[in-house]
Amino acid sequence: MQKIYVKPKDYWMNDPNGFIYYKGMYHLFYQCFPYAPRWGRMHWGHVVSKDLVNWEEQGIALFPSKIDDRSGCFSGSAIEEDGKMQLYYTGVNYLTENPEDINLCVDEHFVSAQLKITSEDGFHFDNIKDKETVIPVIHDETIGDARHTRDPKVWKDGERWYMVLGSTIEDKQGKLLFFTSTDGEEWKFANSVTRENFGWMWECPDYFEVDNRQVVIFSPMQLFKDGKAEDAQTVCMQVKFDKETCAMELPKEYQFLDYGTDLYAPQSTLDEEGRRILTAWLRMPEPVDGKWQGMMCIPRVVEVKENHIYFRVHPNVQAAYTKEISTPSEADESGYRLRFSLEDGDKVDVGGYVISRKGDKICTDRSCLFGKYPNHRVKFETPEMKGFEIEVYVNPNQISVFVNDGEAVITNAVYDLEEKIEADVAITIETIE
């Protein structure tokens, strides 16, 4: 049983996949290499929860078994149809493998296709004969790329099915592809959208409507050009999407999903109450204790107010922190929550992770905890804001700073976090009972 934070026991984890509330349970799948804390031939791990707080491991759900996914089951999504769970995902086929490590591809000589598998109960995906390729490798370069087309997000609106995929134009310009279907089996290309000088490949797209607004989230690769690690970043924006033609207008304005720049590849779904929620992968530079690498962030509720996209802590998670404590050493193994407000110049040092207010921005600094990773960013800041109520969720390897109930969030991976707090302001410390 895991609380709040989903992480692997002794292997590699990345993108959240197939996030869905299905038959009274939250199902969260994720890419993983279940043999070591390193990148490898991707499988899908699987956890479930009744409340988004307590998570139970279910083992491996998907594994390479067909020509189209022989080199890995990459990211995808879930949808319920006729009481069954359908998973759509990208299968990868390495056409030239590294003879010394078959988990690696030589010179990007690979192709990608989109596959589907159906489960009667959301737990059993072992009948590999049920796997079918629904969108074969795209060889028409005017539509998409044969290699870098992936991460299907599927949804229904009325009787029509939609799929959005991330792709690229000649490895130089990111692109979203839209497909439609009448049955979820036969898919037709409908439209695409792109933008110059905004990353060479757009990964993990997600489209949804919330608060009568249309929102798209995706992860452009090489968006940052500062020479640091993790140049791919996740952005979100309000768009205009024509459901008939699948034409999408992207505005010039966009937000970052998270200003800590460690979160990536988010995926959303609807919770039990119909709220739009999401989680994302926390990227980490090396395994923890040599055993595991990568974890998921706290589930967040997505809302749009006054033309701004908020990412608020899910109320189930907020409600779990009921026990007030005096020091971090008294906390549950999942960690603790801090609450405080900051005036200009104030700071709070959370075990070496410094949160401060500088003018109208909230800033964080993990320099003391990240000294052995010189190629990673260590200082972060929100956009200018007007309020400074802070809610911080602290885990030994992940800290999330929510400002003004999700107006902006900074989430960071940390190592060697100390069990002490030094603060210029009054703070409340709470943990899980």
N, C-alpha and C positions, 0 to 999 in steps of 0.2 A: 504494500500500500504506500503510495506517495501522496503528500499533501501539498496543494497549491502548485508546486513546480513539477513539471514532467521532465524527467531526464533519464538517460540510459544507465544501466547498472555497470556495464563494463564494455562499452563499445561506442561507435560513432553515431551521432544523431544530427540530422539537419531538417529540411523543410517540413512544416506541418502539412498534412494531406487529409482529404476525406473527412473534414471536420463537419459533424452533423449531429443533430438531436433526433434520435431514431428509437421508437418503441420504448420511451421512458428513460433512455440513457444517452449521454453524450459520448460519441465515438470520436476519437482523435487518432488518426494514423500519422505516420511520419517516415521520411526516408531514413534508412540506417544501413550500416555495414555491421552485421551482428557478430563479427568474428574478431574485431580489433578496434581500438579507438583511432581510426584513420579512415580516409576516403577509400571506398572499394566498390564492388559490384552491388548496386543498391537493391535493398529489399524494402518492404514496408513493415514497420513495427506497429503496434496497436495497443492503445490504452482506452479504458472506459471509465465514466464517472456518472453518478446520479446528480451531482450538485456543483461540478466544476471546482470542487475543493479536494475531495478524496478520489484518487485515481488508482485503478487496478490494472496491472500489466496483463496483456493477453497473448504475448508472444508475437511471432511473425505471421502476418496476414498474407502478404504477397512476396513471391520470390521469382527470379528469372526462370522461365520454363519454355518459352517460344522463341522462334527465330527473331521476331520483332522486339522481344524484350530480353534476349539472351545475355546482354551486357548490363542490364539494370532496369529496375522498375522506378522510373523517375516520378516527379510530382503529378498530382491530379486531385480530383474532388469527388464528392459523394452526392447522390441524390436518391430520394425515396420515390418509388413508382410501384403501384399496386401492392403495397406492403413489403416490397423487397428493397434491399439496398443495392444500388448500382454504383460501382467505382469506375471512374474514367481516369486514365493515367497515361503517361508517356513511356513507351518502351524504347530502349536504346540498343542498337546493334553495332558493336565495334567491328569494323571490316578489317582492321589491322590491329592486332594486339601486341603489347610489349611481351616478348617471349620470356622475360625475367619476372614479369608481374602482369598476369592476364587481367588484372583489375584496371589496368591503364591502357589508354588508346594511343596509337602512334599517329602523330601529325594530324590529329582531329579527323581521322579517316573513319567516320561513323555516320549512321543515319538514324532518324527518329520517326516513330509512328505513334498513333494514339489508339489505345486499347480500352476494352471494357470488360468487366467481370461482374456477375450478379450473385448476391447471397440471399438466401431465404430469411436469415436471421441476423445478419450483420456481424456474425462471429466466424462463420465457416466460409473460406474461400479456397478450399483444397481441391475442388474439381477443376483442374487446369484446362480441361476440355471446354469449359464454359468461357474461357478467354477468347475474345474475338477482336480483330483489328477493325476499328470503325473509320479511321482516317489513315490510309496508307502513307508511306513516305511521300512527301510533296516534292515532285521533281520540276514543277512549273515555277521558275524563279520570279515570275510576275505575281505569284500568290504568296509563297513563303519559301523558307530555306529547308533543304533536305536534312540538314544536321540540326540546326538550332531553331526548331519549332517544337515547343513543349508547354507543359503545365496547363492542361485543360481545366477550366472552370466551367461547369455545366449548371444551368438553371432552366426552369420552366416559367413561362408567362402565359396563362391560359392553356391552350392546346399546343402552343409552339415551344419547341426546345431551342436553347441557345448554348453556344460554346464560344469562349474566347481563349485564344492561344497567344503565347509570346513568340516572337520571331525576330528576324533581322533582314536587312537589305544588304547583301554582299558583305556581311560582317562589318558594316560601317554605320548602320542606322537602325535603331530599334523600331519595332512594328507590332501592332496587335492585329490578329486575324479573327474575324467573326464567322462562325458557321451556324446554320440553322437546320432543324430537323422536325419532322412531324411525328416521329416515333422513338427517337433516341438511338436508332440503329443506322439509318441512312442519313448522312450529313452532306450538306451543300455549302460551298464557300459563298458568303454573302457580301463581305466588305472588309475594309482594313483602315487603320489609321496610323500615322507616323509623324515624326517631327525631327527636323535636323538638329544636330549638335546636342543631343539629349540621350547619350548612351548608345552603344553599338548593338545591344541586344536587350529586349524587354522581357524579363522573367516574371513568372508567378503572377499573372494578371488576375484581378478580381473585380467584378462589376456588381453593384447592387443599388437599390433605392432605399433611402432612409430619410425620414422627416420631409417627405415630398421632394427630395433632391436626388439627383443621379450622381453616383460617386464611382470613380475608378481608382484602383490601387495597382501599382506595378513596380517592378524593381529594375531600373536601367543599369546595365553594366558599364563601368568606366564613366559614371556620372561625375565622380570626384576626380580631380586631376592634380592632387597635391603630392603624389608620389608615395602616399602612405598605403598600408594594407587596407583591404575592404573598400575598394573604390566603387563597388556596386552598392547602390542605396535604394531604399524604398520610398516612393512618393505617393501622394494621394491628391486628388483634385475633383472638383465638381465639374461635371461635363454635361453636354447635351447629346442624348442618345436616341436615335430614331428607331423604334422597335420594328418598323416595317422594312426599312432598308439596311439597318445595322450601321448607318453612318454615325460616326461619333465626332463631336467637336471638342478639342482639347483647349482649355483656356491657357493663357500665359502664366497665370498664377497657380502655384502648387504649394503644398505643405510636405514636410517630412513626416512619415509615420511616427518617428521617434528621433529626437535630437541627439541621442547617444551614439548613433551610427553603428551600433552592434546588431540591432535587430534586422531581420531580413525575411523575405519570402512569406509574408503573412497570409492567412486564409480566414475567411469569415463564414458565418452561418447564422441561423436564427436560434435563439435559445428557447427554453420552455415557455417563456412569456411573450415570445415574438420579437424580442429585442435583437438588433444586429450586433453580434459579438465577433471578436477575432482573437487569434493568438499568432505568435511569430517565433521564429528560430533565433536564439541568442548565439551568435558566432563567438567562438573562443579560440585563441591562438594556439593552445596546446592542451593535452589531456590533463584532467585533474587527478593528481596522484598516479599518473601514468595509466589510469583505468578507463576513464570515460571523457567524452568531448562533445559539447553542444547540449543545449537544453531549451525548453520553451518558456516564454514569458507568461506573466499573469494574464488571464483572460480579461479582455476589455470590451466595454460597450461603446459602440460607435454612434454618435449623434451629430447632427448639424444644427447649429444655432447661429443666427446672424452671420451667415456666410462663412462660418468657421467650423472645421471638422474637429470634434472632441473625441478623445479616447479615454474614457473613464474606467476606473477599476470596477469590475463586475460586482454588483451588490452582494452576491453570495460570498465572494472573497472578503469584501469589507466586513461582513457580518461574522466571519470566522475568527476575527481578532478580538476576543472578549476579555482576555486576562491581562490586567495591567501589571507590569513588572518594573523593577528598579534598575536592572542592568541587563545587557545582552546575554550574559552568562546564564540567566534564568529562562531564556527563550526555548521554545520547542525547536527541534532539529531543523524544521522548515524555515525558521527565522522569526523576524519580528517586524512590527510597523512603528514608524515614528510619525508624530504629527506636531507641527509647529508653524509659526509665521516668521517672516524675515523682514527687517528694515534694511535700508541701504547700508552696506558695510558689514552686516551680520554674517556669521558663518557657523556651520555645524560640521564637526569632524566625526564621521562614522567609521571608526576603526581604520583610519587612513584614507578614507574617501571623503573629500571635502565638498560640502554644498554651501554656496554663498550667494548673496545678492550683490550685484554690481549695477547700480543705477536701476534701470527698469528691466533687467534680465536676471534670471537665475542661472548660475554657473556651477559646474561640477569639475572636480580634478581628481583623477585616480593615479597621479604620478607616483605616489608612494607605493602603490600596489602593482604597478605595471613597468617598473624600471627595466626589467629584463626583456621587454618587447619594444625596442626603440623604433620599430617601423609602424607602431600602432599609435593612434591618436589618444591623448590622455586628458585633454581639456575640452569642455563642451559648454554650450550655452543655448538658452531658449531665445526666441525672438523677443522683442520688447513687449512688455505686458503691463497691466494696470493693477493686478492683485497678486498677492504673494503668499497664499495659503498652501502649505506644503504637506504632502502625504508621501512617505518613503517606505517602500517595502524592501526589507533587507534579508538576503539569503547569503550563505557563505560564498557563493560564486555569482550572484546576480543582485544588483541594486536598481530599483526603479523609483524615480523621483517624479511624482505627479504634481503638477502645479495648477492651482485653481480648478480642481476637479477635472483634470484631463485636458485643459486648454493647451498644454504642452507637456510632453513627457521626455525625460532623459533616462534611458536604461543602459546599463553597462555591465559587462563581464568584469569580475574582479577575482584576484587570487590573494591568498594570505591575509584575509581580512581579520583585523584584531577585534577582540571582544571588549571594546571600550567606546565611549562617546564623550566628546568634549564640545560644549555648546555655549554660544553667546546668548541664547534665548531659552525660554522655558520649553520643555519638550515632554511629550507623552509617549511612553513605550508600551506596546501591547503585543501579545503573542497569542497563539492558538491554544485553547484549553486541551 
